[in-house]
Every structure is written in structure tokens, then in C-alpha cells.
Amino acid sequence: MTAGHLNCTVCPSCGAKLAAKDSRPHDAYGFATVRRRRVCDSCGYRVQTVEIPADVADDVFQEDAA
């Protein structure tokens, strides 16, 4: 894992692996994304993620050139 990136496959509550229970296309941000509902099989923790394409992420989350 690199700085600035979240690991959305590990449960923040117990550390077990999160499983994707539902995946849907999503367009609310003006480009194609995927919305996933994830759940921990160990403790039941639930989270929703929105995944964006890598090329869009590079443009949106660029670090400022110093």
C-alpha cells in the first residue's frame, strides 16, 4: 500500500478480508465508476466503496509539482 491510498479489502475493525457483496456501475461523478458494497465475514462490518479508473485517478489526484 502506498501513501495516500486506502486498502479497501481489509476490515478496519478486525483486519479480516472484506468480501464484495454487490457491484454496480455508477456515473454520478461524470465518468464511469464502480460502486461496491463490501462486508466482513468475521465481524459483519459493512462499507461502500466507489472505484474510479486509474487514468482518471491520476488526473484527479495529481500531486502538485513543487
Secondary structure as GFF3:
##gff-version 3
##sequence-region A 1 66
A	DSSP	beta_strand	18	26	.	.	.	ID=ss1
A	DSSP	beta_strand	33	40	.	.	.	ID=ss2
A	DSSP	beta_strand	46	51	.	.	.	ID=ss3
A	DSSP	alpha_helix	54	60	.	.	.	ID=ss4
###
